[in-house]
Amino acid sequence: MGVCLGAPQVLEEPGFVDPESLDRNCFVDSPDLSDQFLSAPADTLAQTTVHRGERDFSVNLIKALFKKFESKRIEKNIFISPSSIYHTLLLAYFGARGLTQKQLEVGLGLTDLAKPDVLKAYMMDRVYQAVRENTPGLGYDFRQANKLYFDETLDLNKCLKMALNTQIEPTDFSKDPEGSRVAMNSWVEDITKGNIKDLVPEGYVDTSTKAGIVNAAYFKGQWSSQFKPEDTKPGNFYITKDSIRVVEFMNQKGSFNYYTSEELQAHVVELPYIGDHVSMVIILPPWLDDGLQQTVKRLTPDTLHGVMQEINSGFFKMDTLDIKIPKFSVSGDLELVEPLSELGMGSVFGPSSNLTGFLDLDLTPQLEQNQVKLNGAIHKSVIEVNEEGSVAAAATALLGFRSARPLFHTEFKADHPFLYMIYDKQVNTILFFGVYQFPPSP
């Protein structure tokens, strides 16, 4: 039994690896690694490809989650970390072989890269993330970390063990599964500063568990232009035209990037956090009962990329825009096996799961080589949006048109269901994604 877990992260600094000490058989079916594997300059094309794969995966996952709501209205809010889920699956990819590897290559957008190139790009990103976390004065706190837990009785691939270094954690699943579960949950809780508790539920880990892949992410940012608490007022939020709830709306007038997207048939506004590296982007669909579903149907990796290019150009900056958005918090958990299977990655879980690449096959008896599998994928997330800014965390287990009610270009009023993202402009990826459309009952 195996678990694939992800959570809002706090990143450990990657350990330093001597390139000369890396042996050359990380991946049996890939080219050998050279002595200069780590010391050579980063392949920017490989990094760009991985970042694009992450962005495309995020959009495809969002669309897969919405499939179950095509014929009925969503009666809950959604909040996930596509980035957390992607990085969890990326770690699984390093040890995947056979059909599992092929499905992950396609689903994660890696078909144009050799596995060593993906590993190098991943390691360079870890270094970049460590530098960002340890750079004072950024104005926000973003942490991301990964951990692979393996039963300590396993003989692991020495090259991968050295390359991933402190991200691999031996644990005693076979003799103390409950202690292992508590340790995993404690790590996630620490990284997410207490926002995600008990990621791995009781009974999810037992003596047959051989591996768990955990990703954690944490973000806290203050708005560049904060909302004043005294301007927060109650108002109507229209779940549908016939269903209304009263919520607290935050209000401010200021200069913001505001774009009307013909492709999405939606209004888009950017609310930057201090530092201007990370922003919340709100996508407001037409004021129709199925407006949310219509916008998601139009959403593709290319349309989202185009919208963000327009937003980042600064061409659509409004000198004076009245912003009105709900003050809200959302938390939830999500089983990811079904949506990931929708994306063609079903063999990552269950009997067909093939993660033998994590093992030293020379030291592992043939009858025991098929024991590292993932049986489920859990994701937990939480966000709080208030006048000062946002706190978000997540955990994953291996996730020209007219609106019916025209908006003027001096006003952005999010008083009906909308999509929102916390977007990393440094690498063009979606850290967190949510749907707000079902406020709690008073």
C-alpha positions as CSV (number, residue, x, y, z in Angstrom):
1,M,0.0,0.0,0.0
2,G,1.3,3.5,-0.8
3,V,0.0,7.0,-0.2
4,C,0.6,10.1,-2.4
5,L,0.2,13.2,-0.2
6,G,0.5,16.9,-0.8
7,A,0.2,19.9,1.4
8,P,1.0,23.6,1.7
9,Q,4.7,23.8,2.0
10,V,7.6,25.2,3.8
11,L,10.7,24.3,1.9
12,E,13.8,22.8,3.3
13,E,17.0,24.0,1.7
14,P,18.1,21.3,-0.7
15,G,21.3,19.7,0.5
16,F,24.4,20.2,-1.5
17,V,25.4,17.2,-3.7
18,D,28.9,16.6,-5.0
19,P,28.4,16.0,-8.8
20,E,31.4,13.6,-8.8
21,S,29.7,11.4,-6.2
22,L,26.5,10.9,-8.3
23,D,26.6,7.5,-10.0
24,R,25.1,7.4,-13.4
25,N,22.1,5.1,-13.2
26,C,19.3,7.3,-11.8
27,F,17.1,6.1,-14.6
28,V,17.6,2.7,-16.2
29,D,15.9,3.7,-19.5
30,S,17.5,7.2,-19.9
31,P,20.9,8.5,-20.9
32,D,23.6,8.3,-18.3
33,L,24.3,11.3,-16.2
34,S,27.6,13.1,-16.8
35,D,30.0,14.1,-14.1
36,Q,29.0,17.7,-14.7
37,F,25.3,17.0,-14.2
38,L,24.9,19.4,-11.3
39,S,27.7,21.8,-12.0
40,A,26.6,22.5,-15.6
41,P,24.4,25.6,-16.2
42,A,20.6,25.0,-15.9
43,D,18.8,24.2,-19.1
44,T,16.4,27.1,-19.3
45,L,14.4,25.3,-22.1
46,A,13.8,22.4,-19.8
47,Q,12.8,24.7,-16.9
48,T,10.4,26.6,-19.2
49,T,8.9,23.3,-20.4
50,V,8.3,22.1,-16.9
51,H,6.7,25.4,-15.9
52,R,4.5,25.3,-19.0
53,G,3.6,21.7,-18.1
54,E,2.6,22.8,-14.6
55,R,0.5,25.7,-15.9
56,D,-1.3,23.4,-18.5
57,F,-1.8,20.7,-15.9
58,S,-3.4,23.2,-13.6
59,V,-6.0,24.3,-16.1
60,N,-6.7,20.7,-17.2
61,L,-7.2,19.7,-13.5
62,I,-9.6,22.6,-13.0
63,K,-11.6,21.4,-16.0
64,A,-11.6,17.8,-14.8
65,L,-13.0,18.9,-11.4
66,F,-15.8,20.8,-13.1
67,K,-16.9,17.8,-15.2
68,K,-19.0,16.4,-12.4
69,F,-20.8,19.7,-12.2
70,E,-21.7,20.0,-15.9
71,S,-25.3,18.8,-15.3
72,K,-25.9,20.3,-11.9
73,R,-25.1,23.3,-9.9
74,I,-22.1,23.3,-7.5
75,E,-23.2,23.6,-3.9
76,K,-19.8,24.1,-2.4
77,N,-16.8,26.3,-2.8
78,I,-13.6,24.8,-4.3
79,F,-10.0,25.6,-3.2
80,I,-7.0,23.6,-4.3
81,S,-3.3,24.0,-4.9
82,P,-2.5,22.8,-8.5
83,S,1.1,23.5,-7.9
84,S,1.2,21.3,-4.8
85,I,-0.5,18.4,-6.7
86,Y,1.8,18.8,-9.7
87,H,5.0,18.7,-7.6
88,T,3.7,15.6,-5.8
89,L,3.1,13.8,-9.1
90,L,6.5,15.1,-10.4
91,L,8.2,13.3,-7.6
92,A,6.3,10.1,-8.4
93,Y,7.5,10.5,-12.1
94,F,11.1,10.3,-11.1
95,G,10.5,6.7,-9.8
96,A,7.9,5.7,-12.4
97,R,8.5,3.2,-15.1
98,G,6.4,1.5,-17.8
99,L,2.8,2.7,-18.4
100,T,2.9,4.8,-15.2
101,Q,5.8,6.8,-16.5
102,K,4.2,7.2,-19.9
103,Q,0.9,8.5,-18.4
104,L,2.8,10.9,-16.1
105,E,4.9,12.2,-19.0
106,V,1.8,13.1,-21.0
107,G,-0.3,14.4,-18.0
108,L,2.5,16.6,-16.7
109,G,3.6,17.9,-20.1
110,L,7.1,16.2,-20.1
111,T,7.0,14.3,-23.4
112,D,9.6,16.5,-25.0
113,L,12.2,16.1,-22.2
114,A,14.4,13.2,-21.1
115,K,14.1,12.3,-17.4
116,P,17.5,13.6,-16.4
117,D,16.6,17.0,-17.9
118,V,13.4,17.0,-15.8
119,L,15.4,16.1,-12.7
120,K,17.9,18.9,-13.3
121,A,15.1,21.5,-13.9
122,Y,13.4,20.3,-10.7
123,M,16.6,20.6,-8.7
124,M,17.3,24.1,-10.0
125,D,13.7,25.1,-9.0
126,R,14.4,23.8,-5.5
127,V,17.5,26.0,-5.3
128,Y,15.5,29.0,-6.6
129,Q,12.8,28.3,-4.0
130,A,15.3,28.1,-1.2
131,V,16.9,31.4,-2.2
132,R,13.4,33.0,-2.4
133,E,12.5,31.7,1.0
134,N,15.7,33.0,2.6
135,T,15.6,36.5,0.9
136,P,14.4,39.1,3.4
137,G,12.2,41.9,2.4
138,L,10.1,40.2,-0.3
139,G,6.9,41.4,1.3
140,Y,5.3,37.9,1.3
141,D,6.0,34.4,2.7
142,F,5.8,31.5,0.2
143,R,7.2,28.1,1.2
144,Q,7.1,24.9,-0.7
145,A,8.6,21.5,0.2
146,N,8.5,17.9,-0.8
147,K,9.1,14.7,1.1
148,L,9.3,11.1,0.0
149,Y,8.7,8.6,2.8
150,F,10.0,5.1,2.2
151,D,9.9,2.1,4.5
152,E,13.4,1.8,5.9
153,T,13.6,-1.9,4.8
154,L,13.7,-0.9,1.1
155,D,17.0,-0.7,-0.9
156,L,16.6,2.5,-2.7
157,N,18.1,3.8,-6.0
158,K,21.3,5.4,-4.7
159,C,21.5,8.0,-7.5
160,L,18.0,9.3,-6.8
161,K,18.6,9.1,-3.1
162,M,21.7,11.3,-3.5
163,A,20.0,13.7,-6.0
164,L,16.9,14.2,-3.9
165,N,18.9,14.1,-0.6
166,T,17.0,15.6,2.3
167,Q,13.7,15.2,0.5
168,I,13.9,11.4,1.1
169,E,12.9,10.3,4.6
170,P,13.3,6.6,5.8
171,T,10.4,5.6,8.1
172,D,9.2,2.5,9.9
173,F,5.9,1.8,8.1
174,S,6.2,-1.9,8.7
175,K,6.6,-1.8,12.5
176,D,5.1,1.5,13.5
177,P,2.6,2.7,10.8
178,E,0.8,5.0,13.3
179,G,4.0,6.7,14.4
180,S,4.9,7.2,10.7
181,R,1.4,8.7,10.0
182,V,1.8,11.1,13.0
183,A,5.3,12.1,11.8
184,M,4.0,12.9,8.3
185,N,1.1,14.9,9.6
186,S,3.4,16.8,12.0
187,W,5.8,17.7,9.1
188,V,2.8,19.1,7.1
189,E,1.4,21.0,10.1
190,D,4.8,22.6,10.8
191,I,5.3,23.7,7.2
192,T,1.8,25.1,6.9
193,K,2.1,26.9,10.2
194,G,-0.8,24.9,11.7
195,N,-3.2,25.5,8.8
196,I,-3.3,21.9,7.7
197,K,-3.8,19.3,10.4
198,D,-4.2,15.5,10.1
199,L,-3.6,15.3,6.3
200,V,-3.2,11.5,6.5
201,P,-6.3,10.1,8.3
202,E,-6.3,7.1,10.7
203,G,-6.2,3.8,8.9
204,Y,-4.7,5.3,5.7
205,V,-1.2,3.9,6.6
206,D,-0.7,0.4,7.7
207,T,2.1,-2.3,7.9
208,S,1.8,-2.9,4.2
209,T,2.6,0.7,3.3
210,K,5.9,1.1,1.6
211,A,5.9,4.7,0.3
212,G,4.3,8.1,0.7
213,I,4.9,11.2,-1.3
214,V,4.0,14.5,0.5
215,N,4.1,18.0,-0.8
216,A,3.3,21.0,1.3
217,A,2.8,24.7,0.3
218,Y,2.1,27.8,2.3
219,F,1.5,31.4,1.3
220,K,0.9,34.5,3.2
221,G,0.8,37.9,1.5
222,Q,-0.4,41.4,2.2
223,W,-2.2,43.4,-0.5
224,S,-0.1,46.1,-2.1
225,S,-3.2,48.3,-1.6
226,Q,-5.0,47.1,1.5
227,F,-8.8,47.3,2.1
228,K,-9.8,49.4,5.0
229,P,-11.9,47.5,7.6
230,E,-14.2,50.4,8.1
231,D,-15.2,50.1,4.4
232,T,-16.3,46.5,4.7
233,K,-20.1,46.4,4.5
234,P,-22.8,43.7,4.2
235,G,-24.3,43.2,0.7
236,N,-26.1,40.7,-1.5
237,F,-24.3,37.8,-3.1
238,Y,-26.3,36.2,-5.9
239,I,-25.7,32.4,-6.0
240,T,-28.3,32.5,-8.7
241,K,-30.8,35.1,-9.7
242,D,-33.3,33.5,-7.3
243,S,-30.9,32.6,-4.5
244,I,-29.3,35.4,-2.5
245,R,-27.1,35.4,0.6
246,V,-25.8,38.4,2.6
247,V,-22.0,38.5,2.9
248,E,-19.4,41.0,4.1
249,F,-17.9,42.9,1.1
250,M,-14.5,44.6,1.2
251,N,-14.4,47.8,-0.8
252,Q,-11.7,50.1,-2.1
253,K,-10.9,52.5,-5.0
254,G,-7.5,52.4,-6.6
255,S,-5.3,51.7,-9.6
256,F,-5.5,48.1,-10.8
257,N,-4.9,46.0,-13.9
258,Y,-8.4,45.2,-15.3
259,Y,-9.1,43.3,-18.5
260,T,-12.2,42.2,-20.3
261,S,-11.5,38.8,-21.9
262,E,-13.3,38.0,-25.1
263,E,-12.0,34.5,-25.1
264,L,-13.3,33.7,-21.6
265,Q,-16.2,36.2,-21.9
266,A,-15.3,37.3,-18.4
267,H,-13.9,40.3,-16.5
268,V,-10.5,39.9,-15.0
269,V,-8.8,42.0,-12.2
270,E,-5.4,41.6,-10.6
271,L,-4.9,42.3,-6.9
272,P,-1.1,42.3,-6.3
273,Y,0.5,41.4,-3.0
274,I,3.4,43.4,-1.7
275,G,6.5,42.6,-3.7
276,D,4.6,42.3,-7.0
277,H,5.9,38.7,-7.5
278,V,2.6,37.1,-6.6
279,S,-1.0,38.3,-7.3
280,M,-4.6,37.2,-6.8
281,V,-6.3,37.2,-10.1
282,I,-10.2,37.1,-10.0
283,I,-12.1,36.0,-13.1
284,L,-15.7,37.1,-13.0
285,P,-18.0,35.2,-15.4
286,P,-21.2,36.7,-16.9
287,W,-24.1,37.1,-14.5
288,L,-25.9,33.9,-15.6
289,D,-27.0,30.9,-13.6
290,D,-24.5,28.8,-15.6
291,G,-21.9,31.6,-16.1
292,L,-19.3,29.8,-14.1
293,Q,-19.6,26.6,-16.1
294,Q,-19.5,28.6,-19.4
295,T,-16.3,30.3,-18.4
296,V,-14.6,27.1,-17.3
297,K,-15.6,25.4,-20.7
298,R,-13.8,28.3,-22.5
299,L,-10.8,28.1,-20.2
300,T,-7.7,26.4,-21.9
301,P,-4.0,26.6,-21.1
302,D,-3.6,29.0,-24.1
303,T,-6.5,31.3,-23.1
304,L,-5.3,31.6,-19.6
305,H,-1.7,32.3,-20.8
306,G,-3.1,35.0,-23.1
307,V,-5.1,36.6,-20.3
308,M,-2.1,36.7,-18.0
309,Q,0.1,38.2,-20.8
310,E,-2.5,41.0,-21.1
311,I,-2.6,41.5,-17.4
312,N,1.2,41.6,-17.0
313,S,1.6,44.0,-19.9
314,G,0.2,46.9,-17.8
315,F,-1.7,48.2,-20.9
316,F,-5.0,47.6,-19.1
317,K,-4.2,49.4,-15.9
318,M,-7.1,51.5,-14.7
319,D,-6.2,54.7,-12.8
320,T,-9.4,54.5,-10.8
321,L,-11.3,51.3,-10.3
322,D,-13.9,50.5,-7.6
323,I,-13.3,47.0,-6.3
324,K,-15.9,45.1,-4.3
325,I,-15.1,41.5,-3.3
326,P,-16.3,39.2,-0.5
327,K,-14.3,38.7,2.7
328,F,-14.2,34.9,2.9
329,S,-12.5,31.8,4.1
330,V,-12.6,28.3,2.5
331,S,-11.3,25.0,3.6
332,G,-11.9,21.5,2.3
333,D,-10.4,18.2,1.2
334,L,-10.5,16.3,-2.1
335,E,-9.9,12.8,-3.2
336,L,-7.8,13.1,-6.4
337,V,-7.8,9.7,-7.9
338,E,-11.0,10.3,-10.0
339,P,-10.0,13.6,-11.6
340,L,-6.4,12.4,-12.2
341,S,-7.8,9.3,-13.9
342,E,-9.9,11.7,-16.1
343,L,-6.6,13.3,-17.1
344,G,-5.2,9.9,-18.2
345,M,-3.1,9.2,-15.1
346,G,-5.1,6.3,-13.6
347,S,-2.1,3.9,-13.6
348,V,-0.3,6.0,-11.0
349,F,-2.6,4.4,-8.4
350,G,-3.7,0.8,-7.5
351,P,-2.4,-2.5,-8.8
352,S,-0.9,-1.1,-12.0
353,S,1.2,1.5,-10.2
354,N,4.8,1.0,-11.2
355,L,7.3,3.0,-9.1
356,T,10.2,0.4,-9.3
357,G,12.5,3.2,-10.4
358,F,12.9,4.2,-6.8
359,L,14.4,0.8,-5.9
360,D,17.9,-0.5,-6.4
361,L,16.9,-3.5,-8.5
362,D,20.3,-5.2,-8.1
363,L,19.7,-5.5,-4.4
364,T,15.9,-6.0,-4.4
365,P,14.7,-9.6,-5.0
366,Q,12.5,-9.8,-8.2
367,L,9.4,-10.9,-6.3
368,E,9.7,-7.8,-4.1
369,Q,10.3,-5.3,-6.9
370,N,6.6,-4.5,-7.4
371,Q,5.8,-3.5,-3.8
372,V,6.2,0.3,-4.0
373,K,2.8,1.5,-5.1
374,L,0.4,4.4,-4.5
375,N,-3.2,3.6,-3.6
376,G,-4.7,7.0,-3.1
377,A,-4.3,10.7,-3.4
378,I,-5.5,13.2,-0.7
379,H,-5.6,16.9,-1.0
380,K,-6.4,19.4,1.8
381,S,-6.4,23.2,1.4
382,V,-7.4,26.3,3.2
383,I,-7.5,30.1,2.4
384,E,-8.5,33.2,4.2
385,V,-9.0,36.5,2.3
386,N,-9.4,39.6,4.4
387,E,-8.7,43.3,4.3
388,E,-4.9,42.8,4.9
389,G,-4.4,40.1,2.4
390,S,-4.5,36.3,2.1
391,V,-3.2,33.2,3.9
392,A,-3.4,30.0,1.9
393,A,-2.2,26.4,2.4
394,A,-2.8,23.1,0.8
395,A,-2.0,19.4,1.0
396,T,-2.1,16.7,-1.6
397,A,-2.0,12.9,-1.7
398,L,-1.1,11.1,-4.7
399,L,-5.3,17.2,-8.2
400,G,-16.8,41.9,-27.4
401,F,-19.5,40.3,-25.4
402,R,-22.2,41.4,-23.0
403,S,-22.9,40.0,-19.6
404,A,-26.5,39.8,-18.5
405,R,-25.7,42.6,-16.1
406,P,-23.1,44.9,-17.7
407,L,-20.1,46.1,-15.7
408,F,-18.7,49.5,-16.3
409,H,-14.9,50.0,-16.7
410,T,-14.8,51.9,-13.4
411,E,-16.2,49.1,-11.3
412,F,-15.4,45.5,-10.5
413,K,-18.1,44.0,-8.3
414,A,-17.7,40.3,-7.5
415,D,-21.3,39.8,-6.2
416,H,-21.9,36.5,-8.0
417,P,-19.9,33.2,-8.5
418,F,-16.3,33.8,-9.6
419,L,-13.0,32.0,-10.1
420,Y,-9.8,33.2,-8.4
421,M,-6.1,32.2,-8.5
422,I,-3.0,33.0,-6.5
423,Y,-0.6,33.4,-9.4
424,D,3.2,33.3,-9.3
425,K,4.3,35.8,-11.9
426,Q,8.0,34.9,-11.5
427,V,7.5,31.4,-13.1
428,N,4.0,31.9,-14.6
429,T,2.3,29.1,-12.5
430,I,-0.9,28.8,-10.5
431,L,-0.1,28.3,-6.9
432,F,-3.7,28.1,-5.7
433,F,-7.0,28.1,-7.4
434,G,-10.5,28.5,-6.1
435,V,-14.2,28.9,-6.9
436,Y,-16.3,31.1,-4.6
437,Q,-20.0,30.7,-5.3
438,F,-21.7,29.3,-2.2
439,P,-21.4,31.5,0.8
440,P,-22.2,29.8,4.2
441,S,-25.7,30.3,5.5
442,P,-26.0,33.1,8.1
